[in-house]
Amino acid sequence: MIVETSGLRKVYGSTAVLDGIDLAVREGEVVALLGPNGAGKTTTIRVLSTLTRPDGGSARVAGHDVVREADEVRAAISLTGQYSAVDAEQTGRENLVMAGRLMHLGRRGAVRRADELLERFDLVDAGPRRVRTYSGGMRRRLDLAMSLVAAPRVIFLDEPTTGLDPTSRTTMWDAITELVRGGTTILLTTQYLEEADRLADRIVLIDRGKVAAAGTADALKAQVGGERVVLRFPDAHALSRATGLIGGDGAVAAPERLELGVASDGTAEHLHRLLDQLRAAAVPVARVSSHRPTLDDVFIALTAHPADAPVPA
């Protein structure tokens, strides 16, 4: 394992942001940390990249303890944060050459590495331009290129595609996929379920500072069940009543969408029973659909709390 944590804790005031996080990432693997806002994803990355000291537990990266051997950890990793860390007044090429010089590659080595990365990330034409003229997607690609100047063993990506348009996001995904082919280990945080589904070998779902579930995307989807029937209601009152009637095991409410997802065996008989039960109680249903579980279903099912669900009327 190239990244390992055991019982990792971080407390701010009276709040345990990390409350016993256990992680194990194999070399060459892509692991996505997924979870709601405030779940502890970014704090985990900050601890692993030595930017924040843990208050309990242990963490090792590339065989080194993140507290006692912080310098050795920093030599083995690279971090791309949520916001661009490049110098907007320099050109893209100057940013990369500067990073190479700081990494002690020498002038020739830094120039050679900068040219390699500009080509790799499709920034050759933009290389002589000042970064302030770059689009958001180009800046993020340059950010990722900067993190690869020293060929790190582990890359931490903290929400690498936040704020990008769909085309730029896809370009970033392609760049990350190319890194994986080269054997780089990647630990990324994301709020895009599609991103985790597409890029990650395994997903670790974090909620309220704890690991709620971990596994491949398919394994997590299997936890939610097989076929899903999604019932959409005309208003919150109807959703609340339906949840009280059929909201047992395997049913997950999504109040923001006025929907209730119900585990099903996929048969017409089961669907008829559901609708007959609601019709008998005079609960109106606006729309019915059926699908196999998605990561959205996993996310809602495993991070839902009693306070989040509608109260039956």
FISEKOL-311532 format. One line per 10 residues: number of its first residue (from 1); their letters; for each residue x, y, z of C-alpha. Coordinates in pm, 1 decimal, padded with zeros to 6 digits, m for minus. Layout:
NUM	A	X/Y/Z | ...
# end
This chain:
1	MIVETSGLRK	00000.0/00000.0/00000.0 | 00141.9/00335.4/m00098.5 | m00111.6/00536.0/00106.2 | m00233.4/00406.7/00441.7 | m00424.5/00563.4/00728.2 | m00546.4/00405.2/01050.5 | m00792.9/00571.6/01287.1 | m00710.8/00914.0/01143.1 | m00859.5/01197.5/01347.0 | m00870.3/01576.1/01313.0
11	VYGSTAVLDG	m01067.8/01796.4/01549.0 | m01153.0/02164.5/01513.5 | m01299.1/02298.5/01835.3 | m01564.1/02049.1/01941.3 | m01611.9/01908.6/01588.9 | m01437.3/01588.7/01478.6 | m01384.5/01658.6/01108.2 | m01207.3/01322.8/01075.1 | m01332.6/01061.0/01317.0 | m01132.1/00744.2/01262.3
21	IDLAVREGEV	m01061.0/00730.7/00887.4 | m00904.0/00407.7/00758.2 | m00767.1/00409.0/00402.6 | m00549.8/00173.4/00200.7 | m00442.8/00267.3/m00153.0 | m00234.9/00034.3/m00367.8 | 00041.6/00164.9/m00592.3 | m00090.9/00250.2/m00938.9 | m00450.3/00269.8/m00817.1 | m00701.4/00552.7/m00853.8
31	VALLGPNGAG	m00915.4/00603.5/m00544.3 | m01189.7/00865.6/m00526.0 | m01299.8/01018.1/m00196.1 | m01667.3/01094.6/m00235.8 | m01899.7/01263.9/00009.7 | m02117.5/01564.4/00090.1 | m01978.4/01909.3/00169.2 | m01802.9/01906.5/00505.8 | m01763.2/01528.4/00508.3 | m01384.4/01547.7/00560.9
41	KTTTIRVLST	m01253.0/01481.6/00208.2 | m01030.0/01788.2/00175.7 | m00907.9/01756.7/00535.1 | m00797.8/01400.2/00458.4 | m00597.9/01523.8/00158.0 | m00443.9/01804.6/00364.9 | m00327.5/01557.5/00629.9 | m00183.5/01316.5/00372.4 | 00000.3/01598.7/00193.8 | 00149.1/01721.3/00527.7
51	LTRPDGGSAR	m00037.1/02055.1/00519.4 | m00234.0/01969.1/00835.4 | m00121.8/01766.9/01137.5 | m00360.9/01495.0/01250.9 | m00485.8/01488.6/01609.0 | m00493.6/01110.7/01628.9 | m00430.4/00790.8/01439.4 | m00155.7/00745.6/01183.3 | m00093.5/00805.2/00814.1 | 00185.3/00688.2/00584.6
61	VAGHDVVREA	00254.6/00784.8/00223.7 | 00516.4/00604.0/00014.2 | 00631.6/00429.0/00331.5 | 00684.0/00750.7/00530.1 | 00495.2/00885.0/00830.6 | 00325.5/01215.9/00743.2 | 00424.5/01372.2/01077.7 | 00768.5/01232.6/01158.5 | 00890.7/01210.9/00796.3 | 00711.0/01503.4/00633.4
71	DEVRAAISLT	01004.5/01597.5/00408.3 | 01024.0/01245.1/00264.5 | 00646.7/01246.1/00205.0 | 00663.7/01581.0/00021.8 | 00940.4/01446.9/m00201.7 | 00713.1/01161.8/m00314.5 | 00388.7/01349.9/m00376.3 | 00225.3/01631.1/m00564.6 | m00092.4/01819.5/m00478.4 | m00332.8/01998.5/m00709.6
81	GQYSAVDAEQ	m00581.5/02194.1/m00499.7 | m00927.1/02329.4/m00573.6 | m00793.5/02662.1/m00699.1 | m00533.2/02745.7/m00959.2 | m00185.3/02786.8/m00811.9 | m00006.0/02917.6/m01120.9 | 00138.7/03265.9/m01173.1 | m00104.2/03446.6/m01404.0 | 00156.7/03705.0/m01510.7 | 00400.1/03446.2/m01639.6
91	TGRENLVMAG	00352.5/03238.8/m01952.1 | 00255.6/02874.4/m01922.1 | 00604.2/02770.0/m02027.0 | 00767.1/03006.9/m01774.0 | 00554.3/02857.7/m01495.9 | 00669.8/02507.1/m01584.6 | 01035.9/02605.9/m01620.5 | 01022.9/02786.0/m01285.1 | 00877.5/02472.5/m01121.4 | 01153.9/02263.6/m01276.7
101	RLMHLGRRGA	01424.5/02496.1/m01147.4 | 01269.3/02482.7/m00798.6 | 01279.5/02102.9/m00824.9 | 01656.1/02122.9/m00899.1 | 01626.0/01991.8/m01255.4 | 01877.8/02248.9/m01379.5 | 01802.3/02498.7/m01654.8 | 01827.5/02255.7/m01945.6 | 01639.0/01985.2/m01760.2 | 01364.7/02229.1/m01659.2
111	VRRADELLER	01322.8/02355.2/m02016.3 | 01312.9/02001.6/m02154.4 | 01054.7/01892.7/m01894.7 | 00841.0/02202.8/m01959.4 | 00829.4/02127.5/m02331.9 | 00736.6/01762.2/m02264.5 | 00447.6/01864.7/m02038.8 | 00317.9/02134.4/m02271.7 | 00290.8/01872.8/m02543.7 | 00139.9/01612.9/m02312.3
121	FDLVDAGPRR	m00138.2/01847.0/m02200.8 | m00205.7/01999.9/m02542.1 | m00071.9/02342.2/m02437.9 | 00206.3/02388.1/m02694.7 | 00031.8/02676.7/m02872.0 | m00065.5/02837.6/m02540.9 | 00280.0/02793.9/m02387.3 | 00416.5/03139.9/m02491.0 | 00101.0/03320.7/m02368.7 | 00051.0/03472.9/m02024.1
131	VRTYSGGMRR	m00163.5/03250.4/m01804.2 | m00410.8/03533.8/m01738.6 | m00527.7/03484.2/m02098.9 | m00603.6/03112.9/m02039.8 | m00950.8/02968.2/m02003.8 | m01043.1/02790.0/m01681.1 | m00988.8/02451.5/m01840.4 | m00645.0/02547.9/m01969.8 | m00542.1/02674.1/m01625.5 | m00647.8/02345.3/m01465.5
141	RLDLAMSLVA	m00448.7/02149.5/m01724.8 | m00146.7/02368.3/m01653.7 | m00203.8/02311.3/m01280.8 | m00192.6/01936.8/m01336.8 | 00115.9/01969.2/m01558.2 | 00289.2/02167.4/m01281.3 | 00221.3/01884.7/m01037.7 | 00403.6/01640.3/m01267.9 | 00728.0/01830.4/m01313.5 | 00910.9/01608.2/m01064.1
151	APRVIFLDEP	00732.7/01282.0/m01164.7 | 00575.7/01214.3/m00821.6 | 00477.2/00865.6/m00708.1 | 00145.7/00987.9/m00566.6 | m00076.6/01272.3/m00688.1 | m00348.8/01420.8/m00469.5 | m00621.6/01592.8/m00670.9 | m00867.7/01797.3/m00467.3 | m01179.7/01845.8/m00682.1 | m00972.5/01885.5/m01000.6
161	TTGLDPTSRT	m01262.6/01972.7/m01233.3 | m01474.5/02200.2/m01013.3 | m01615.5/02490.2/m01214.2 | m01512.3/02354.4/m01554.0 | m01749.7/02330.4/m01848.6 | m01830.5/01976.9/m01974.0 | m01575.0/01989.8/m02257.5 | m01291.1/02103.1/m02028.4 | m01392.5/01844.2/m01769.1 | m01370.8/01567.6/m02027.7
171	TMWDAITELV	m01026.7/01690.9/m02135.2 | m00909.8/01677.9/m01772.8 | m01049.3/01326.6/m01735.7 | m00852.7/01218.2/m02041.5 | m00534.1/01368.8/m01893.9 | m00589.5/01189.8/m01562.2 | m00659.0/00861.7/m01742.9 | m00328.5/00900.9/m01928.4 | m00146.0/00943.2/m01594.9 | m00299.9/00622.1/m01468.2
181	RGGTTILLTT	m00174.4/00433.1/m01772.5 | 00174.4/00546.2/m01674.5 | 00137.8/00384.9/m01330.2 | 00083.5/00699.2/m01122.3 | m00114.3/00655.5/m00800.3 | m00397.2/00907.0/m00770.2 | m00615.3/00995.1/m00473.0 | m00882.0/01243.9/m00571.4 | m01175.5/01412.8/m00406.5 | m01480.4/01494.2/m00610.6
191	QYLEEADRLA	m01845.4/01588.0/m00586.4 | m01913.4/01470.8/m00940.7 | m02053.5/01118.5/m00920.2 | m01988.8/01062.2/m01291.1 | m01624.1/01158.3/m01235.9 | m01579.0/00899.8/m00961.5 | m01760.0/00635.4/m01167.5 | m01542.5/00699.0/m01472.9 | m01196.8/00746.9/m01318.7 | m01173.6/00549.8/m00995.9
201	DRIVLIDRGK	m01073.0/00188.3/m00944.1 | m01229.9/00215.5/m00599.5 | m01450.4/00469.1/m00424.5 | m01439.5/00559.0/m00055.6 | m01758.5/00727.4/00059.4 | m01693.6/00960.7/00353.6 | m01973.1/01103.1/00564.5 | m01940.9/01310.1/00882.3 | m01574.1/01224.4/00921.8 | m01616.5/00847.7/00889.8
211	VAAAGTADAL	m01590.6/00594.9/00606.6 | m01951.1/00506.7/00523.9 | m01863.4/00254.5/00251.0 | m01576.3/00154.5/00023.0 | m01541.6/m00058.7/m00286.7 | m01570.2/m00053.0/m00662.4 | m01852.4/00145.0/m00817.9 | m02031.8/m00179.0/m00908.5 | m01996.4/m00317.6/m00556.2 | m02135.7/00000.3/m00401.7
221	KAQVGGERVV	m02428.2/00000.2/m00643.5 | m02500.4/m00360.5/m00547.0 | m02534.0/m00253.0/m00181.9 | m02831.3/m00036.9/m00278.3 | m03004.1/m00327.3/m00453.6 | m03086.0/m00446.8/m00801.1 | m03355.5/m00274.5/m00999.1 | m03487.1/00058.3/m00869.1 | m03834.6/00202.8/m00913.8 | m03835.2/00583.1/m00891.5
231	LRFPDAHALS	m04166.0/00746.5/m00800.5 | m04198.8/01121.9/m00851.8 | m04468.6/01313.2/m00666.8 | m04641.9/01643.6/m00741.2 | m04555.3/01801.5/m00405.3 | m04367.4/01748.9/m00078.1 | m04681.8/01644.8/00107.9 | m04742.9/01354.7/m00132.5 | m04378.3/01248.2/m00104.4 | m04398.1/01258.2/00274.8
241	RATGLIGGDG	m04712.8/01041.9/00280.2 | m04563.7/00792.7/00032.9 | m04247.7/00766.4/00243.4 | m04462.3/00680.3/00544.8 | m04647.4/00412.5/00349.1 | m04370.7/00237.2/00156.8 | m04048.7/00388.3/00292.2 | m03910.0/00069.4/00445.4 | m03577.0/m00098.5/00380.9 | m03429.0/m00013.3/00045.1
251	AVAAPERLEL	m03638.6/00301.6/m00005.9 | m03456.8/00633.9/m00034.4 | m03622.8/00975.2/m00053.0 | m03475.9/01263.7/m00253.8 | m03681.6/01561.4/m00127.0 | m03513.1/01812.8/m00358.4 | m03643.9/01615.0/m00657.2 | m03973.9/01506.3/m00495.0 | m03871.4/01145.1/m00561.2 | m03875.8/00818.2/m00372.0
261	GVASDGTAEH	m03652.3/00535.6/m00492.4 | m03764.4/00184.3/m00402.6 | m03574.6/m00142.9/m00437.8 | m03752.7/m00374.6/m00678.9 | m03725.0/m00719.7/m00830.3 | m03799.2/m00562.0/m01167.9 | m04133.5/m00736.6/m01218.2 | m04457.2/m00571.8/m01329.3 | m04631.0/m00732.2/m01030.3 | m04414.6/m00540.5/m00783.8
271	LHRLLDQLRA	m04479.1/m00211.4/m00962.5 | m04855.0/m00277.2/m00962.6 | m04849.0/m00347.6/m00588.2 | m04669.2/m00017.9/m00518.5 | m04908.8/00186.4/m00728.0 | m05215.9/00007.4/m00588.1 | m05096.4/00079.3/m00234.2 | m05053.1/00448.5/m00310.3 | m05382.2/00469.9/m00501.3 | m05569.7/00311.1/m00209.4
281	AAVPVARVSS	m05428.3/00580.0/00020.4 | m05513.4/00855.9/m00229.6 | m05147.3/00953.1/m00274.6 | m05098.5/01103.1/m00623.6 | m04798.9/00994.2/m00832.1 | m04672.4/01226.4/m01105.3 | m04429.5/00992.4/m01282.4 | m04281.9/00642.7/m01257.4 | m03948.9/00518.8/m01396.2 | m03724.7/00216.8/m01348.2
291	HRPTLDDVFI	m03346.7/00183.2/m01365.2 | m03048.6/00003.4/m01221.9 | m02874.7/00174.5/m00925.7 | m02638.5/00462.8/m00999.7 | m02379.8/00629.2/m00779.1 | m02647.8/00891.2/m00712.2 | m02853.8/00617.7/m00545.6 | m02550.9/00503.5/m00346.3 | m02468.2/00858.6/m00239.1 | m02823.4/00932.7/m00123.6
301	ALTAHPADAP	m02875.1/00596.1/00043.4 | m02548.6/00590.1/00237.7 | m02530.0/00955.8/00340.2 | m02899.4/01005.1/00426.7 | m02972.5/01078.3/00792.5 | m03303.2/01075.9/00977.9 | m03308.5/01457.3/00988.2 | m03277.4/01468.4/00610.0 | m03587.0/01261.7/00537.4 | m03937.8/01405.9/00510.9
311	VPA	m04163.1/01353.2/00810.6 | m04465.3/01135.6/00728.2 | m04793.6/01321.5/00753.3
# end
